[in-house]
Amino acid sequence: GGLVWGPAADCFGRKPALLASLYVMLFATVGQGLVPPVPYLGPALLMVLRIAQGMATAGEMGAGMTFLCEEAPTPILGQTGSIIALGCNVGFFLSSLVGYLLTSFLSTEQMLRWGWRVPFIGVLLPGLLILQGVHALDETAEFKHMKEEGNNPAPVSSFECMSQTSSTSILDYWRHGLLCVGGAMSMISCNWLLQSYMSSWLVTWCQYSEPQALKVQMIGELVSCIPLLFAAYLTDVYGNAKSLIGASALALATAGPIYWALLTFPRS
């Protein structure tokens, strides 16, 4: 997804790339709730829409982060960029809350028959409101300046523009790219541990009910916002390089003990 939306944001603007990814995300999310219960066709459509949803996520993260950082004052650049990560945590919390409410009030049969569709379809209204808000925004001053200075490769065809931008990013900035990939892998593994594995671990290993597991997950999602904001503040004080080194060292130091604790925790 990043190989598509990143060059698109450089060629056509931050706002068009962000809008396009939001439209794809909204269509894919609501579409999953409307998938027909037909053998083979339903699962196939669900898989395609999930892939589209994942592709759109890269556009929302990349274009959204660029949009914010290009508009933010330099002294608070890290704190402004953290809004994206904070929004992810809040989104995970709200999704867990919806899951908690559904599993608390609906039976397992009702969840399997139609309850699982509710969160997907329920995204329609807030999604439309978000799109309306982004439509009202102006393009970033940084991109406008780049376009006026002739540094934007948009005059060539769309395919050539995106191809040239991708090649430049990979060949000229591969070291930065590898660092970003490593950081993203670390972040995603932590998110997977909290958002996916912990809930199922609490149910299967600790014999929690699904609502109880979701309660614990929601608490973790809210608590994780505190170090996130603190890390963003440290980034503005000490710079990106020192903050990245410190965060990476902390992730390496804590990963082993966390997984050891999960494996050796007494089974209920």
Salt bridges, closest charged atoms under 4 A:
ASP10 OD1 - ARG14 NH1 2.80
GLU70 OE2 - ARG14 NH2 2.69
ASP138 OD2 - LYS144 NZ 2.59
